[in-house]
C-alpha cells in the first residue's frame, strides 16, 4: 500500500531534511543512500557524492533533492499479522518549499487494510506537522508512536482473538472425541 502526500514548508532544504532525518531515525527508520543511474547516459552513480555531476556526461544529479528512509525486516510466519513489523519506506522530494512524500508498506498476504492506511497516514501527518507547522521533533515522534502503538495493539488483539477461537475449536473437538470414547464403552 502506498500513501502520497504533498505540503508546503517555509524551511530551507537542508534544515527540512535534517529535521525529517532526526524524526524518522528516532522512529526507527534509517536513511538509505540515493544510488540511481544517470538519467542521461545510464552511468551508475553508486559511490558518488550526492549533488555531484556525472563523470561521463556531466549531467547534474537529480537525486540531490530526494531522501529515502526504510525500516522493518523480513516478513515471516510469526510476524505477518503484526503490520508494524512489515518493511516500510518513506520517499521525500523537496522542490522550492514543496515537500512530496510517499510512504509505503509491504502487505504480503492481504489487501491493504485500514490499519495499513492508518499507520501510513499517521506517518505522513507527523512529517507534515514537523515541517509545515514546525512542531518539535519529539512531538512528531510521539504523534507517530501513538498511531504506531494503536495499530500494534489492534493487530495483537486480532491475533489473540484468532488464537482463542482456534484453541476453543480444538478443545471442543478433543472434548467431543473424549465424550464419544466414554459413552462408547
MIBA-971178 format. One record per residue (C-alpha): residue number from 1; residue in one letter; x, y, z. Coordinates in pm, 1 decimal. Each point is the difference from the previous one (the first is absolute). Layout:
N
ATOM,num,residu,X,Y,Z
ATOM,NUM,a,X,Y,Z $
...
This chain:
185
ATOM,num,residu,X,Y,Z
ATOM,1,x,0.0,0.0,0.0 $
ATOM,2,x,125.3,347.9,-86.4 $
ATOM,3,x,-110.4,335.7,139.0 $
ATOM,4,x,107.8,319.7,-176.2 $
ATOM,5,x,-18.7,339.9,165.2 $
ATOM,6,x,120.3,348.5,-94.5 $
ATOM,7,x,30.0,314.3,210.5 $
ATOM,8,x,189.2,329.2,19.4 $
ATOM,9,x,273.4,94.9,245.8 $
ATOM,10,x,179.5,326.9,63.2 $
ATOM,11,x,318.1,-177.8,109.1 $
ATOM,12,x,307.3,-13.9,-220.3 $
ATOM,13,x,79.1,-334.0,-161.6 $
ATOM,14,x,291.7,-93.6,226.6 $
ATOM,15,x,-189.0,91.9,316.4 $
ATOM,16,x,-310.8,-188.8,-113.2 $
ATOM,17,x,193.8,-315.5,-84.4 $
ATOM,18,x,195.8,21.1,327.6 $
ATOM,19,x,-323.7,19.5,201.7 $
ATOM,20,x,-160.2,-284.9,-195.1 $
ATOM,21,x,310.0,-215.7,38.4 $
ATOM,22,x,5.4,64.3,374.6 $
ATOM,23,x,-370.9,-84.3,31.5 $
ATOM,24,x,3.1,-312.9,-216.1 $
ATOM,25,x,319.7,-143.8,149.3 $
ATOM,26,x,-157.4,60.0,341.8 $
ATOM,27,x,-299.4,-203.9,-120.1 $
ATOM,28,x,219.8,-291.1,-110.6 $
ATOM,29,x,59.5,83.5,-367.5 $
ATOM,30,x,344.1,15.5,-160.1 $
ATOM,31,x,116.1,227.8,-279.9 $
ATOM,32,x,73.3,-190.0,-322.1 $
ATOM,33,x,251.2,156.3,-237.9 $
ATOM,34,x,-124.7,116.8,-339.7 $
ATOM,35,x,169.8,-229.7,-247.1 $
ATOM,36,x,-175.2,54.0,-329.9 $
ATOM,37,x,141.9,-13.1,-347.4 $
ATOM,38,x,57.8,315.0,-203.0 $
ATOM,39,x,-318.2,89.7,-184.9 $
ATOM,40,x,192.5,108.3,-309.5 $
ATOM,41,x,267.8,-265.9,-60.2 $
ATOM,42,x,-87.3,-276.1,249.6 $
ATOM,43,x,328.2,24.2,193.8 $
ATOM,44,x,-28.6,-159.9,345.5 $
ATOM,45,x,11.9,272.6,265.1 $
ATOM,46,x,85.9,-252.6,274.7 $
ATOM,47,x,276.3,144.5,214.8 $
ATOM,48,x,-28.5,355.8,-135.3 $
ATOM,49,x,-75.3,285.6,236.8 $
ATOM,50,x,-355.3,130.7,4.6 $
ATOM,51,x,-25.2,303.7,-225.8 $
ATOM,52,x,308.1,-78.9,-208.8 $
ATOM,53,x,-17.9,-2.1,-378.1 $
ATOM,54,x,25.6,-319.2,-204.4 $
ATOM,55,x,367.0,-60.8,-92.2 $
ATOM,56,x,-99.6,-139.2,-341.8 $
ATOM,57,x,-235.8,265.8,-137.7 $
ATOM,58,x,-1.5,283.8,256.0 $
ATOM,59,x,-375.6,-35.0,76.6 $
ATOM,60,x,-93.0,159.3,332.1 $
ATOM,61,x,-114.9,-233.3,278.3 $
ATOM,62,x,-380.1,8.7,14.1 $
ATOM,63,x,-13.3,-207.3,318.5 $
ATOM,64,x,155.0,275.9,212.0 $
ATOM,65,x,-344.8,123.4,104.4 $
ATOM,66,x,-128.9,-343.6,100.4 $
ATOM,67,x,35.0,-219.1,306.0 $
ATOM,68,x,-104.6,-358.4,63.7 $
ATOM,69,x,-49.2,-167.6,338.0 $
ATOM,70,x,-75.6,-362.9,82.6 $
ATOM,71,x,-81.3,-213.9,300.9 $
ATOM,72,x,-130.0,-346.8,75.7 $
ATOM,73,x,135.8,-339.7,-72.7 $
ATOM,74,x,-104.6,-306.9,-182.8 $
ATOM,75,x,-352.3,-124.4,36.7 $
ATOM,76,x,-28.1,-354.3,132.5 $
ATOM,77,x,-277.9,-222.9,125.7 $
ATOM,78,x,38.8,130.8,355.6 $
ATOM,79,x,-33.3,372.8,-67.6 $
ATOM,80,x,-210.0,33.9,-315.9 $
ATOM,81,x,-313.0,96.0,193.8 $
ATOM,82,x,172.7,284.6,188.6 $
ATOM,83,x,21.5,254.8,-280.5 $
ATOM,84,x,222.7,241.9,191.0 $
ATOM,85,x,286.9,-248.6,-48.5 $
ATOM,86,x,-46.9,-9.8,-379.4 $
ATOM,87,x,258.4,175.9,-220.3 $
ATOM,88,x,-86.0,369.3,-32.3 $
ATOM,89,x,147.7,268.3,-225.3 $
ATOM,90,x,-23.5,378.9,-7.8 $
ATOM,91,x,100.3,205.9,-305.7 $
ATOM,92,x,36.4,377.3,31.8 $
ATOM,93,x,41.7,249.5,-283.5 $
ATOM,94,x,78.6,369.2,62.3 $
ATOM,95,x,-86.6,249.2,-273.3 $
ATOM,96,x,27.6,370.3,100.5 $
ATOM,97,x,-195.9,-45.4,324.0 $
ATOM,98,x,-240.2,-264.0,-126.8 $
ATOM,99,x,48.4,-336.4,169.6 $
ATOM,100,x,-121.3,-309.6,-180.7 $
ATOM,101,x,-22.9,-300.1,228.2 $
ATOM,102,x,-73.0,-359.5,-96.1 $
ATOM,103,x,-24.5,-263.2,273.2 $
ATOM,104,x,-39.9,-370.4,-70.3 $
ATOM,105,x,-37.3,-323.4,191.6 $
ATOM,106,x,27.2,-356.1,-125.8 $
ATOM,107,x,-309.7,-210.1,44.2 $
ATOM,108,x,72.1,-362.6,-86.9 $
ATOM,109,x,-317.8,-192.2,69.9 $
ATOM,110,x,-275.2,253.4,-3.7 $
ATOM,111,x,-129.0,299.9,-183.9 $
ATOM,112,x,61.4,338.3,157.0 $
ATOM,113,x,-202.3,33.6,317.1 $
ATOM,114,x,-108.2,293.8,210.6 $
ATOM,115,x,292.0,-75.7,231.3 $
ATOM,116,x,249.2,38.1,-286.0 $
ATOM,117,x,-167.8,324.1,-100.9 $
ATOM,118,x,-7.6,135.3,357.1 $
ATOM,119,x,369.2,-73.1,52.0 $
ATOM,120,x,108.4,168.9,-324.6 $
ATOM,121,x,-229.4,300.8,47.0 $
ATOM,122,x,126.3,38.8,356.7 $
ATOM,123,x,355.6,5.6,-131.2 $
ATOM,124,x,-84.8,254.4,-271.4 $
ATOM,125,x,-184.7,218.8,251.4 $
ATOM,126,x,294.5,-8.2,240.2 $
ATOM,127,x,244.8,106.7,-271.4 $
ATOM,128,x,-236.2,278.2,-111.6 $
ATOM,129,x,-40.2,133.1,354.8 $
ATOM,130,x,379.2,-7.8,34.4 $
ATOM,131,x,67.1,199.6,-316.1 $
ATOM,132,x,-313.5,202.7,-80.0 $
ATOM,133,x,-108.5,95.2,352.3 $
ATOM,134,x,358.6,-27.0,130.1 $
ATOM,135,x,-95.4,-215.8,297.1 $
ATOM,136,x,281.0,-137.4,210.4 $
ATOM,137,x,181.8,-314.3,-105.7 $
ATOM,138,x,-90.3,-178.1,323.3 $
ATOM,139,x,-366.9,96.2,-37.7 $
ATOM,140,x,-4.3,-136.5,-355.3 $
ATOM,141,x,164.9,-323.9,110.3 $
ATOM,142,x,-252.4,-28.6,284.3 $
ATOM,143,x,-291.8,54.8,-239.5 $
ATOM,144,x,125.9,-273.6,-232.3 $
ATOM,145,x,73.2,-232.7,293.6 $
ATOM,146,x,-359.3,45.9,123.0 $
ATOM,147,x,-139.3,-111.7,-336.7 $
ATOM,148,x,259.8,-278.2,-21.8 $
ATOM,149,x,-86.8,-131.0,348.1 $
ATOM,150,x,-373.9,14.2,-72.0 $
ATOM,151,x,41.3,-201.8,-320.1 $
ATOM,152,x,226.2,-249.8,180.5 $
ATOM,153,x,-262.5,-47.1,273.8 $
ATOM,154,x,-272.9,-55.9,-260.4 $
ATOM,155,x,213.9,-259.0,-181.8 $
ATOM,156,x,82.0,-176.8,326.0 $
ATOM,157,x,-366.1,0.1,106.1 $
ATOM,158,x,-110.0,-146.5,-335.4 $
ATOM,159,x,273.2,-262.7,21.9 $
ATOM,160,x,-100.8,-93.6,356.7 $
ATOM,161,x,-364.7,-35.8,-99.9 $
ATOM,162,x,96.5,-230.9,-288.9 $
ATOM,163,x,213.4,-213.7,229.5 $
ATOM,164,x,-277.9,-20.2,261.3 $
ATOM,165,x,-257.7,-104.1,-257.8 $
ATOM,166,x,240.5,-258.6,-144.4 $
ATOM,167,x,80.7,-132.7,347.1 $
ATOM,168,x,-369.9,-17.2,86.1 $
ATOM,169,x,-74.6,-203.0,-312.2 $
ATOM,170,x,283.7,-241.5,78.9 $
ATOM,171,x,-122.3,-39.5,360.4 $
ATOM,172,x,-352.5,-58.4,-125.7 $
ATOM,173,x,122.3,-272.3,-236.6 $
ATOM,174,x,211.7,-165.8,269.8 $
ATOM,175,x,-292.1,15.2,245.2 $
ATOM,176,x,-235.7,-147.7,-257.5 $
ATOM,177,x,241.7,-285.2,-75.2 $
ATOM,178,x,48.8,-66.7,373.2 $
ATOM,179,x,-376.8,4.9,57.5 $
ATOM,180,x,-57.7,-242.2,-284.7 $
ATOM,181,x,271.7,-228.8,133.8 $
ATOM,182,x,-155.6,0.0,347.3 $
ATOM,183,x,-355.8,-59.9,-121.5 $
ATOM,184,x,112.9,-268.2,-244.1 $
ATOM,185,x,105.2,-227.8,286.7 $
